[in-house]
Amino acid sequence: MSGTYPSIPMPATVTIGEAVGSAPLKSLYQSGITFTRSLNRHRWVIKASYPYLTAEQGRALRAFVGAQQGGDKFQFVAASMQPRGVATGAPLVNGAGQTGYSLITDGWTINTTNIMRADDIIKLGNHSKVYQLAADVNSNASGQATLVLTTPLRTATTDNDVITVRSVPFTVTFDPTPELTVQPGLRYSVDITMIEEL
């Protein structure tokens, strides 16, 4: 099975780090989430801790975990990771075949300072990778903005591909398969590790 991670309460803590790469660099997201990144083969690792779930919530999560036994990919949205930038408009990739650390885009609200900010994350419609911005950026009078990324684009871009800037979904698998602990009173607790699948 795949699908979207179940809608249960926010984890007590969410930590974002890196799975693969060298010379990691750490930064702190506005909401208190820690990012770790490197310049090589970057993949996100997401750790979510649920110390106290009701029986209903715990069983919904346990059923979802059980359905992923084949290591299927699924979508996880860290709801607290919303952009620091204004992030308005309908942003699109502006030009096919882009590679490297820069991404030319359009469709933003025109003439906007800090349309996106350093440490904001984005996802392109034709990429499974979630990218992090390395610098603040403003949109111009045509609604264009060139985003600078902390890691290079993994594959060449497609023109007019939609860019997700809010509630960005990570494509992940469990690593390892989580085990839920049943506490007295049929309360559940679990620590979950998910790794980005590319």
C-alpha positions as CSV (number, residue, x, y, z in Angstrom):
1,M,0.0,0.0,0.0
2,S,1.1,3.6,-0.2
3,G,-1.1,6.7,0.3
4,T,-0.9,9.6,2.7
5,Y,0.1,9.4,6.4
6,P,-3.0,9.3,8.6
7,S,-4.5,12.4,10.0
8,I,-3.7,12.2,13.7
9,P,-2.6,14.9,16.1
10,M,0.7,16.6,15.4
11,P,3.7,14.7,16.8
12,A,5.1,16.0,20.1
13,T,8.4,16.5,18.3
14,V,9.6,16.4,14.6
15,T,13.2,16.3,13.7
16,I,14.4,16.6,10.1
17,G,18.0,15.4,9.3
18,E,19.9,13.8,6.5
19,A,20.3,10.2,5.6
20,V,23.1,10.2,3.1
21,G,25.9,12.6,2.3
22,S,29.1,14.1,3.6
23,A,30.1,17.2,5.4
24,P,26.6,17.9,6.9
25,L,25.6,21.4,7.7
26,K,22.9,22.2,10.3
27,S,20.3,24.9,10.5
28,L,17.3,25.6,12.7
29,Y,13.9,26.1,11.1
30,Q,11.6,28.9,12.5
31,S,9.3,26.4,14.1
32,G,12.2,24.8,16.0
33,I,12.7,21.9,13.6
34,T,16.3,21.2,12.9
35,F,17.5,20.6,9.3
36,T,20.7,18.9,8.4
37,R,22.0,19.1,4.8
38,S,25.0,18.2,2.8
39,L,26.1,18.9,-0.7
40,N,26.1,15.2,-1.9
41,R,23.3,12.7,-2.3
42,H,21.0,14.4,0.2
43,R,18.0,12.6,1.5
44,W,15.8,13.8,4.4
45,V,15.2,11.7,7.5
46,I,12.1,12.6,9.5
47,K,11.7,11.5,13.1
48,A,8.3,12.0,14.7
49,S,7.6,11.2,18.4
50,Y,4.1,10.5,19.7
51,P,4.3,9.9,23.5
52,Y,0.5,9.8,24.0
53,L,-2.1,8.7,21.5
54,T,-5.7,7.6,22.2
55,A,-6.6,4.1,21.4
56,E,-8.5,5.3,18.3
57,Q,-5.5,7.3,17.1
58,G,-3.0,4.6,17.9
59,R,-4.9,1.9,16.1
60,A,-5.4,4.1,13.0
61,L,-1.6,4.7,12.9
62,R,-0.9,1.0,13.6
63,A,-3.2,0.0,10.7
64,F,-1.3,2.4,8.3
65,V,2.0,1.1,9.5
66,G,0.9,-2.5,8.9
67,A,-0.2,-1.7,5.4
68,Q,3.3,-0.5,4.5
69,Q,5.1,-3.8,5.2
70,G,6.4,-4.0,1.7
71,G,8.3,-0.8,2.2
72,D,5.9,1.2,0.1
73,K,6.4,5.0,-0.4
74,F,3.9,7.3,1.1
75,Q,3.4,11.0,1.7
76,F,4.2,12.8,5.0
77,V,3.5,16.5,5.6
78,A,5.1,18.2,8.6
79,A,2.4,20.7,9.1
80,S,4.6,23.1,11.2
81,M,7.0,23.5,8.3
82,Q,5.2,26.4,6.5
83,P,7.1,29.0,4.6
84,R,8.7,32.0,6.3
85,G,8.3,33.9,3.0
86,V,5.1,35.5,1.6
87,A,4.7,32.5,-0.8
88,T,1.8,33.9,-2.8
89,G,0.8,33.5,-6.4
90,A,0.7,30.2,-8.4
91,P,4.5,29.5,-8.8
92,L,5.7,27.4,-11.8
93,V,9.0,26.3,-13.2
94,N,10.0,28.7,-15.9
95,G,12.0,26.7,-18.4
96,A,12.7,23.1,-19.2
97,G,16.1,21.4,-18.7
98,Q,17.3,23.4,-15.7
99,T,19.9,21.7,-13.5
100,G,22.2,22.8,-10.7
101,Y,21.5,25.0,-7.6
102,S,19.4,27.7,-9.3
103,L,15.7,27.4,-10.3
104,I,14.1,30.0,-12.5
105,T,10.4,30.4,-11.7
106,D,7.4,32.5,-12.5
107,G,3.8,32.9,-11.5
108,W,4.5,34.6,-8.1
109,T,2.7,37.7,-6.9
110,I,4.5,40.6,-8.6
111,N,7.0,42.9,-6.9
112,T,7.1,41.1,-3.6
113,T,9.9,41.3,-1.1
114,N,10.8,37.9,0.5
115,I,8.4,36.0,-1.7
116,M,10.4,33.0,-0.3
117,R,12.9,32.9,2.5
118,A,16.1,31.0,3.2
119,D,15.2,27.6,4.9
120,D,11.8,27.4,3.2
121,I,11.1,24.1,1.4
122,I,9.6,23.4,-2.0
123,K,8.6,20.5,-4.2
124,L,8.3,20.4,-7.9
125,G,5.5,18.4,-9.5
126,N,7.8,16.1,-11.5
127,H,10.3,15.6,-8.7
128,S,10.0,13.3,-5.6
129,K,12.7,15.3,-3.9
130,V,12.0,18.1,-1.4
131,Y,14.4,21.1,-1.8
132,Q,15.5,23.7,0.7
133,L,16.2,27.3,-0.2
134,A,19.6,28.7,0.6
135,A,18.7,32.4,0.3
136,D,15.8,34.9,0.5
137,V,14.3,35.9,-2.9
138,N,12.1,38.7,-4.2
139,S,9.7,38.5,-7.2
140,N,10.0,41.0,-10.0
141,A,7.4,43.0,-11.9
142,S,6.7,40.0,-14.1
143,G,6.2,37.6,-11.1
144,Q,9.5,35.9,-11.8
145,A,12.0,34.8,-9.1
146,T,15.2,32.7,-9.2
147,L,15.4,30.3,-6.2
148,V,18.8,29.2,-4.9
149,L,18.8,25.7,-3.5
150,T,21.0,24.1,-0.9
151,T,21.3,20.9,-2.9
152,P,21.3,20.6,-6.7
153,L,18.2,19.6,-8.7
154,R,18.3,15.8,-9.0
155,T,16.8,15.8,-12.5
156,A,16.2,18.4,-15.2
157,T,13.1,20.4,-14.9
158,T,9.9,20.4,-16.9
159,D,8.6,23.8,-18.1
160,N,5.5,25.0,-16.2
161,D,5.7,22.3,-13.6
162,V,3.8,23.3,-10.4
163,I,5.8,24.2,-7.4
164,T,4.4,23.3,-4.0
165,V,5.4,25.8,-1.3
166,R,2.8,25.1,1.5
167,S,2.2,21.8,3.3
168,V,5.0,20.3,1.2
169,P,4.7,16.5,1.1
170,F,7.8,14.4,1.6
171,T,7.8,11.0,-0.2
172,V,9.1,8.6,2.4
173,T,9.2,5.0,3.7
174,F,9.4,3.8,7.3
175,D,13.0,3.0,8.4
176,P,12.7,0.8,10.4
177,T,9.1,-0.4,10.7
178,P,7.7,1.4,13.8
179,E,6.4,-0.5,16.8
180,L,3.6,1.0,18.9
181,T,3.7,0.6,22.6
182,V,0.4,0.1,24.5
183,Q,0.4,1.9,27.8
184,P,-2.1,1.5,30.7
185,G,-5.6,2.7,29.8
186,L,-5.1,1.6,26.1
187,R,-2.9,4.7,25.3
188,Y,-0.3,4.3,22.6
189,S,3.2,5.7,22.2
190,V,5.6,5.4,19.3
191,D,8.7,7.0,17.8
192,I,8.8,6.9,14.0
193,T,11.6,7.3,11.6
194,M,10.9,8.0,7.9
195,I,13.5,8.3,5.1
196,E,12.9,10.2,1.9
197,E,12.6,8.0,-1.1
198,L,13.9,9.4,-4.4
